[in-house]
Amino acid sequence: MRALFATLAMVFTVGALSAQSGEVMVVGADTLEYRYTPMDQTAYAQTGVERFGLRLKNYMTLSADDARRVKFAVVGAPAYSENTGWRLSAQATMLYRAKHSNQTQRLSIRGMASLNGCYGVSIDGINYFDSARHTLAYGGGIGVDRVYLYTKDDATKMGLQRDLLKTKNYNAYIHYNYRIISGLTLGAVVDYTHCTEVVSGELFSGLGVGANVAYSTKKVYDVNLVRGVSMRAEYVAHPAFANNRGETLHSANITVDYYQPLWRGGLLALDLYGEHHSANTPWMMGVQLGGDNRMRGYYYGRFAGSSLVTLQAELRQRVWEGLVVAGWGGCGALFDESESVVLPTYGAGIRWYFNPTSLVRIDYGRGRNCGAFIVGYTEAF
């Protein structure tokens, strides 16, 4: 009897805890039901930084069970490069799912404005169909940019530079990709470019068509946890009848990326890139060394040529939650018919991941006697 009273006392005590789940058990000839509340493993005092991080993550991501089916996010930050000076860049992103579909589609609008009159506005998006077997990517933009275009002799002497060039650009593209088997896709490309150099009046305007093939074993498991290889090759032609130059221009590029986890939170990423343009391609349509992803530290267009090969290695380390720090080094070789030059690049930066594939990236890159602060909304590669 004492055992029965003790058991009943335990049941009443636990029942007073506002239970969340119930169990039934048999004690002797009696059947007893009790309820309990599992311990909340997340119930601890969060710091202000942690609360801000969780709110930002929820603001930026669209979970699989989100009933709203649409998520908006706006992020922005200042950046600096030699040609534009200080500038402010921002991106607005909408993640959404069509009715009766759990595939997340994306639409982004990017803007940039600098203190010396450079600006750019672009839009891009991607849609998936039939369980991502078919993919449609699209985009376009307008912008004004300033370029101090160095010759390759000047790249070694670092003395003189050509007069300041100012370009106005309008572009649009559509990419369609079809997945043949897991990891292997074929694609078609259609693009339009209209680019004017304001000082000299040099102009290129034309329609391009092409194709690409890609193979990837790349898998993203978690923040800064990526494994596999990704390869892509593309060919684009601007037919003589569809451009203002009256001759067919050709271009081709190839990309090979490799990702290898090293230790807890550590990742090694390698990127090899090559690009080639046919003779008589105007400089604003040819190889442009530099930018936010490759040869960081040189602004895009500082050195131009007909062929380019770049190699970079980046070590990324996850520090806490979505916070990742990174350092990289690499080099690029620029060629044309008469000369070539090899240039170094290195730098470091931080990333804040909102989920395994969405982030804000701030890098400081160095080149030969130059540098730049870079803001990006994806990894460099």
C-alpha positions in Angstrom: 0.0 0.0 0.0 2.9 2.4 0.8 4.3 1.7 -2.6 1.0 2.6 -4.2 0.8 5.8 -2.3 4.3 6.7 -3.2 3.6 6.0 -6.9 0.4 8.2 -6.7 2.3 11.0 -5.1 4.9 10.9 -7.9 2.2 10.9 -10.5 0.4 14.0 -9.0 3.7 15.8 -8.6 4.7 15.2 -12.2 1.2 16.0 -13.4 1.5 19.5 -11.9 4.3 20.3 -14.3 1.9 21.1 -17.2 2.9 18.0 -19.2 3.3 17.9 -23.0 3.1 14.1 -23.6 1.6 11.1 -21.8 2.5 7.6 -21.0 0.5 4.6 -19.5 2.1 2.1 -17.2 0.9 -0.8 -15.0 1.8 -1.1 -11.4 0.6 -4.4 -9.8 -3.1 -4.6 -10.5 -3.5 -0.9 -11.1 -3.1 1.1 -14.4 -1.6 4.5 -14.0 -1.3 7.4 -16.5 1.2 10.2 -16.0 2.4 13.2 -18.0 5.7 14.9 -18.1 7.3 17.9 -19.8 10.6 17.2 -21.6 13.5 19.6 -20.7 13.9 22.4 -23.1 17.4 22.0 -24.4 17.3 25.5 -26.0 16.1 27.4 -22.9 19.2 29.3 -22.0 19.9 33.0 -21.8 20.9 34.1 -25.3 23.3 37.0 -25.8 22.3 40.0 -27.8 24.5 38.9 -30.7 22.9 35.4 -30.7 19.4 36.9 -30.7 20.3 39.3 -33.5 21.8 36.4 -35.5 18.7 34.2 -35.1 16.4 37.0 -36.1 18.5 37.8 -39.2 18.6 34.1 -40.2 14.8 33.9 -39.9 14.4 37.1 -41.9 16.6 35.8 -44.8 15.5 32.2 -45.2 12.4 30.4 -46.4 11.9 27.1 -44.6 10.3 24.1 -46.3 7.2 24.4 -44.0 6.9 28.2 -44.2 3.1 28.8 -44.9 3.8 32.3 -46.4 5.6 30.8 -49.4 7.3 34.1 -50.0 10.3 35.7 -48.2 11.9 39.1 -48.8 15.3 40.3 -47.6 17.4 43.4 -48.2 21.1 43.7 -47.3 23.7 46.3 -48.2 27.2 47.5 -47.3 29.9 50.0 -48.4 32.8 48.9 -50.7 35.9 50.4 -52.3 37.9 50.0 -55.4 40.4 52.1 -57.3 38.2 52.9 -60.2 34.9 53.7 -58.4 36.2 54.9 -55.1 33.8 54.4 -52.2 30.5 53.0 -53.2 27.3 51.5 -51.6 26.0 48.2 -52.9 22.7 46.6 -51.9 20.7 43.5 -52.8 17.0 42.8 -52.4 16.0 39.1 -52.7 12.7 37.4 -53.0 12.5 33.6 -52.3 9.2 32.1 -53.3 7.5 28.8 -54.1 4.8 28.4 -56.7 1.4 26.9 -55.7 1.6 23.1 -55.4 5.4 23.2 -55.5 8.1 23.0 -52.8 10.9 24.1 -55.0 12.3 27.5 -53.9 12.6 30.0 -56.8 14.7 33.2 -56.5 14.5 36.8 -57.8 17.2 39.4 -56.9 17.7 43.1 -57.6 21.2 44.6 -57.1 22.2 48.2 -57.0 25.5 50.1 -56.7 26.3 53.8 -56.6 29.6 55.5 -56.0 30.8 59.0 -55.1 32.3 59.6 -58.5 29.3 58.9 -60.6 29.5 55.1 -61.3 26.3 53.2 -60.8 24.7 49.9 -61.8 21.3 48.2 -61.4 20.7 44.6 -62.3 18.1 41.9 -61.9 18.4 38.2 -62.1 16.5 35.1 -61.2 16.3 31.4 -61.4 13.3 29.0 -61.8 13.2 25.2 -61.5 10.7 22.9 -63.2 10.0 19.2 -63.1 11.9 18.5 -59.9 14.8 20.8 -61.1 15.3 18.7 -64.2 14.8 22.0 -66.2 16.3 25.2 -65.0 15.7 28.7 -66.4 18.1 31.6 -65.4 17.6 35.1 -66.6 18.9 38.6 -65.9 19.9 42.0 -67.2 21.2 45.3 -66.1 22.4 48.8 -66.9 25.4 50.7 -65.6 28.2 53.3 -65.9 31.7 52.4 -65.0 35.2 54.1 -65.0 38.3 52.2 -66.0 42.0 53.1 -65.9 43.1 50.5 -68.4 46.7 49.6 -67.9 48.8 48.1 -70.7 50.6 44.8 -69.9 54.0 46.6 -70.0 52.7 49.0 -67.4 51.6 46.0 -65.3 55.3 45.2 -64.7 56.6 48.8 -64.5 53.6 50.1 -62.7 54.4 53.5 -64.0 52.1 55.1 -66.7 48.5 54.3 -67.3 46.2 55.1 -70.2 43.7 57.9 -70.1 40.6 57.4 -68.0 37.9 55.4 -69.9 34.2 55.5 -69.1 31.8 52.8 -70.3 28.0 52.6 -70.4 26.6 49.1 -70.5 23.3 47.4 -71.2 22.9 43.7 -71.1 20.4 40.9 -70.8 20.6 37.1 -70.9 18.6 33.9 -70.7 20.2 30.5 -69.8 18.3 27.2 -70.1 19.7 24.0 -68.6 18.5 20.4 -68.9 19.7 17.7 -66.5 20.6 14.6 -68.4 21.6 12.4 -65.4 22.5 13.3 -61.9 25.3 15.9 -62.0 25.4 16.3 -65.8 23.6 19.1 -67.5 23.5 20.6 -71.0 22.5 24.2 -71.6 21.7 26.9 -74.2 22.6 30.6 -73.9 21.2 33.7 -75.5 22.5 37.2 -74.5 22.5 40.7 -75.7 25.2 43.4 -75.0 25.4 47.1 -75.8 28.6 48.7 -74.5 29.9 52.2 -75.3 33.2 53.9 -74.4 32.1 57.5 -73.8 35.4 59.3 -74.5 36.3 57.6 -77.8 32.8 56.6 -78.9 33.9 53.0 -79.5 30.8 50.8 -79.5 29.8 47.2 -79.5 26.3 46.0 -79.8 25.3 42.4 -80.6 23.4 39.3 -79.9 25.2 36.1 -78.7 24.1 32.5 -78.8 25.9 29.5 -77.4 25.9 26.3 -75.4 27.4 24.9 -72.2 28.0 21.6 -70.5 28.5 21.1 -66.8 29.2 18.2 -64.4 29.1 18.4 -60.7 29.4 16.2 -57.6 29.4 19.2 -55.4 27.3 18.8 -52.3 26.5 21.4 -49.7 25.8 19.8 -46.3 26.0 22.7 -43.9 27.5 26.1 -43.4 31.1 25.8 -44.8 30.7 22.1 -45.2 31.0 21.4 -48.9 32.5 18.4 -50.8 33.1 17.5 -54.4 34.1 18.9 -57.8 32.3 21.2 -60.2 33.3 21.6 -63.9 31.7 23.8 -66.6 32.6 24.7 -70.2 30.8 27.3 -72.3 31.1 28.6 -75.9 29.3 31.7 -77.2 29.3 33.2 -80.7 28.3 36.7 -81.8 27.3 36.2 -85.5 28.3 38.8 -88.0 24.7 39.5 -89.0 23.7 40.1 -85.3 26.4 42.7 -84.3 27.6 46.1 -85.4 31.2 44.9 -86.2 30.2 42.9 -89.2 32.2 39.9 -88.3 31.6 36.8 -86.1 33.3 36.9 -82.7 33.9 33.8 -80.6 34.5 33.2 -76.9 35.0 30.2 -74.7 35.6 29.6 -71.0 36.1 26.7 -68.6 35.8 26.5 -64.8 37.0 23.8 -62.5 36.2 24.1 -58.7 37.2 21.6 -56.0 36.0 21.5 -52.3 37.5 19.5 -49.5 36.7 19.6 -45.8 39.8 19.6 -43.7 39.0 19.6 -40.0 36.1 20.7 -37.8 34.7 23.8 -39.5 37.6 24.0 -42.0 37.3 23.9 -45.8 39.8 24.1 -48.7 38.3 25.5 -52.0 40.3 25.6 -55.3 39.3 27.4 -58.4 40.8 27.1 -61.9 39.4 29.4 -64.7 40.3 30.0 -68.3 38.8 32.3 -70.9 39.6 33.0 -74.6 38.3 35.5 -77.2 38.8 35.6 -80.9 41.0 38.2 -82.6 39.4 41.6 -83.3 37.2 41.4 -80.3 36.8 44.9 -78.9 38.5 45.4 -75.5 35.3 45.9 -73.6 34.0 42.5 -74.8 37.3 40.7 -74.3 39.1 39.3 -71.2 38.7 41.5 -68.2 41.1 40.7 -65.4 39.9 41.4 -61.8 36.5 41.7 -60.1 34.7 40.5 -57.0 35.3 36.8 -57.5 38.6 36.2 -59.3 41.8 38.2 -59.0 40.2 40.2 -56.1 42.2 43.3 -55.4 42.2 44.3 -59.1 39.0 46.1 -60.3 37.3 44.5 -63.2 38.8 45.7 -66.4 42.1 47.1 -65.1 43.9 44.7 -67.5 42.5 43.5 -70.8 43.5 40.9 -73.3 42.4 38.0 -75.5 43.1 35.1 -73.1 43.3 34.6 -69.4 44.1 31.8 -66.9 43.6 32.2 -63.1 44.2 29.9 -60.2 43.2 30.6 -56.6 43.1 28.6 -53.3 40.9 29.7 -50.4 40.9 28.4 -46.8 37.6 29.0 -45.0 37.1 28.4 -41.3 33.7 28.4 -39.5 34.0 30.3 -36.2 30.5 30.4 -34.7 27.1 29.6 -36.1 27.0 31.4 -39.5 30.3 33.3 -39.0 33.1 32.2 -41.3 36.5 33.7 -41.9 38.6 33.1 -45.0 42.0 33.8 -46.6 43.1 33.2 -50.1 46.0 33.5 -52.6 46.4 33.0 -56.3 47.7 34.3 -59.6 46.4 35.2 -63.1 48.1 35.1 -66.5 46.9 37.5 -69.2 47.8 36.9 -72.9 47.3 38.5 -76.3 49.1 38.1 -79.6 52.3 39.9 -78.6 52.8 39.8 -74.9 51.8 38.3 -71.6 51.9 39.2 -67.9 51.5 37.2 -64.6 50.0 39.0 -61.6 49.5 37.9 -58.0 46.4 38.2 -55.7 45.8 37.5 -52.0 43.5 38.7 -49.2 41.2 37.8 -46.4 37.6 38.4 -45.4 34.5 37.4 -43.4 31.2 35.8 -44.3 27.9 35.7 -42.4 25.7 32.7 -43.6 22.0 33.0 -43.2 21.7 29.3 -44.4 24.1 26.9 -46.1 23.8 28.8 -49.4 22.9 32.4 -48.6 25.4 34.9 -47.1 27.0 38.3 -47.1 30.7 38.4 -47.9 33.1 41.2 -47.1 36.7 40.7 -48.5 39.8 42.9 -48.7 41.9 41.9 -51.7 45.4 42.9 -52.6 47.1 42.9 -56.0 50.3 44.4 -57.3 50.4 47.9 -55.8 46.6 48.0 -55.5 43.7 46.8 -53.3 39.9 46.8 -52.9 37.2 46.2 -50.4 34.6 43.8 -51.9 31.0 43.1 -50.9 29.3 40.0 -52.3 26.2 38.0 -51.7 27.5 34.6 -52.6 30.9 32.9 -52.1 33.6 34.0 -54.6 33.4 30.4 -56.1 
